[in-house]
Amino acid sequence: MSQKTFTAAAGVIFSLVALLHALRLLLNWDAVIGGWSVPVWLSWLALALAGYLAYTAFTLGKPGRK
């Protein structure tokens, strides 16, 4: 797998994760993992992190970048 393909795939995956966190925040979905209720602030943090990683992955995969 080439680096360009890898960064594109990573960008798509991180974009989907960011989208799901954004949907959770907008639609007030509850998230429970093993009986533990995930706090909303954790989704804000995960949204920011996943968005940053998606942006970075797409930036690294731009044509003309070595």
FENSUL-V71942 format. One record per residue. N is the residue number from 1. PSI is psi in radians with two decimals (NA if undefined). OMEGA is omega as a letter, one per 20 degrees, with the letter a starting at -180 (none if undefined). NEAR is the number of other C-alpha atoms within 10 Angstrom. Layout:
[[N,PSI,OMEGA,NEAR] [N,PSI,OMEGA,NEAR]]
This chain:
[[1,2.30,a,5] [2,2.84,a,6] [3,-0.63,r,10] [4,-0.75,r,16] [5,-0.74,r,11] [6,-0.82,a,13] [7,-0.59,r,19] [8,-0.76,r,18] [9,-0.74,r,16] [10,-0.71,r,18] [11,-0.72,r,24] [12,-0.78,a,16] [13,-0.82,r,16] [14,-0.58,r,22] [15,-0.71,r,21] [16,-0.72,r,15] [17,-0.77,r,18] [18,-0.71,r,23] [19,-0.76,r,15] [20,-0.68,r,14] [21,-0.68,r,23] [22,-0.71,r,17] [23,-0.70,r,13] [24,-0.75,a,16] [25,-0.74,a,16] [26,-0.64,a,9] [27,0.09,r,9] [28,0.73,r,10] [29,2.52,r,11] [30,2.51,r,11] [31,2.14,a,14] [32,2.20,r,10] [33,1.94,r,7] [34,0.64,a,6] [35,-0.10,r,7] [36,2.16,r,8] [37,2.06,a,10] [38,2.18,a,12] [39,2.69,a,11] [40,-0.64,a,16] [41,-0.49,r,10] [42,-0.58,r,11] [43,-0.59,r,19] [44,-0.76,r,16] [45,-0.79,a,12] [46,-0.62,r,16] [47,-0.79,r,21] [48,-0.76,a,15] [49,-0.82,a,15] [50,-0.66,r,21] [51,-0.75,r,20] [52,-0.77,a,15] [53,-0.65,r,18] [54,-0.79,r,24] [55,-0.79,a,15] [56,-0.75,a,15] [57,-0.77,r,22] [58,-0.59,r,17] [59,-0.72,r,14] [60,-0.48,a,17] [61,0.07,a,19] [62,2.50,r,12] [63,2.57,a,8] [64,-0.13,r,6] [65,2.30,a,8] [66,NA,none,6]]
